[in-house]
Amino acid sequence: MKHNFGAGPCILPQEVFKQAAEAVIDFNGLSLLEVSHRSGDFVQVMDEARDLVKKALGVPAGYTVLYLQGGASLGFTIAALNMMRDSKKAGYINTGTWASSAIKEAENIGVDVNVFASSEDKGFTYIPKNFEIPTGLDYVHYTSNNTIYGTQFQRIIDTTVPLVCDMSSDIFSKPIDVSKFDLIYAGAQKNLGPAGATLIIVKDEIMGKSTSPFMPSYLDLKKHAEKDSMMNTPPVFSIYTSMLNLRHLIANGGVDAAAIRNEAKGNLMYSEIDNNPLFFGPVTIEDRSNMNATFLLKEGAPSEIFDAMWKEAGIIGIKGHRSVGGYRASMYNALPIESVKVLVDVMNEFTRKNG
Ligand SMILES: Cc1ncc(COP(=O)(O)O)c(C=O)c1O
């Protein structure tokens, strides 16, 4: 048995894998992969997949849910283009690689970006606090969970400026108050479903108000909303499987229950990192992510022995992102706590033999 701690694409519930596989063979007499996205059967899937997002997160009236493509990487540009207003100024919080990419893409389309808070001074190992948000901004953007560094905002940014968030790696892991946001986007491939779809939750009143002179149809959220996410061929398999996964999430207590399970996994993992003398965590304790726990071996500890031991235990995907090294245990919704116990046991055993 494998214990998949991969950062995304990542583990989904086994039952969802099974149901998705069955639909590839038989979806109302056809393969899901050959069915027309315009068919009644698929339109129903799209409708349910969007409704379940609203149900799972308690999305209030006045918001539209869209499934697009291009990943969160195209989301960076979509967000900047659709939120651009007269000032063409936006505030960004830089918490690492993905936030930096969001900044770069906004600048690429002519946004005057003010990075009013950053954790770059300490290698992105903390979440900036006590910052002042400048005035005169079209919008403020932040990344709720920093997949690479293992930091996570524990609170929503408090502002009256329109708020945009890249929630790729913690959406559906806990309850969120969607009414605080004007635009949320997330690549599907963590807690939602397979890679291929990008989830967008957008406040209706912000659509169609961009002042950008450049607006390709595919990047215009208003056009997608008018076509019910069917302006062009949607990523059928990713959306169908996301629908199955959302059904599974809701049947298992929704985001409230997921948050409790994720907290338990996080506590188990971090208590091992803190108490094991051969390991340490680089992230400020109150900013730690329950989705991605980053940790390092202390100097002199034999990494080749540790690596051999976790591989032997069936663990995969715990090498840190290539840009930061070390280790990263990604513990998305579908990762059972039993897998975290296996990793913790390996860390203990390693220290017993090598400490
Ligand atoms: C927080 C965050 N934002 C953006 C991205 C980029 O997403 P995509 O590969 O869907 O473009 C990732 C990928 O892991 C991420 O974790």
The ligand as a MOL file (V3000), in Angstrom:
LIG
                    3D

  0  0  0     0  0            999 V3000
M  V30 BEGIN CTAB
M  V30 COUNTS 16 16 0 0 0
M  V30 BEGIN ATOM
M  V30 1 C -1.1470 28.0310 -4.1950 0
M  V30 2 C -0.9060 27.6760 -5.6320 0
M  V30 3 N -1.1660 28.5780 -6.5870 0
M  V30 4 C -0.9680 28.3060 -7.8950 0
M  V30 5 C -0.4760 27.0830 -8.3010 0
M  V30 6 C -0.2930 26.8160 -9.7610 0
M  V30 7 O -1.3650 26.0140 -10.1350 0
M  V30 8 P -1.5650 25.3710 -11.5630 0
M  V30 9 O -0.5300 24.3070 -11.7250 0
M  V30 10 O -2.9640 24.8490 -11.5070 0
M  V30 11 O -1.4190 26.4450 -12.5930 0
M  V30 12 C -0.2000 26.1070 -7.3500 0
M  V30 13 C 0.3150 24.7900 -7.7480 0
M  V30 14 O 0.6360 23.9430 -6.9680 0
M  V30 15 C -0.4150 26.4120 -5.9790 0
M  V30 16 O -0.1700 25.5000 -5.0270 0
M  V30 END ATOM
M  V30 BEGIN BOND
M  V30 1 1 1 2
M  V30 2 1 2 3
M  V30 3 2 2 15
M  V30 4 2 3 4
M  V30 5 1 4 5
M  V30 6 1 5 6
M  V30 7 2 5 12
M  V30 8 1 6 7
M  V30 9 1 7 8
M  V30 10 2 8 9
M  V30 11 1 8 10
M  V30 12 1 8 11
M  V30 13 1 12 13
M  V30 14 1 12 15
M  V30 15 2 13 14
M  V30 16 1 15 16
M  V30 END BOND
M  V30 END CTAB
M  END
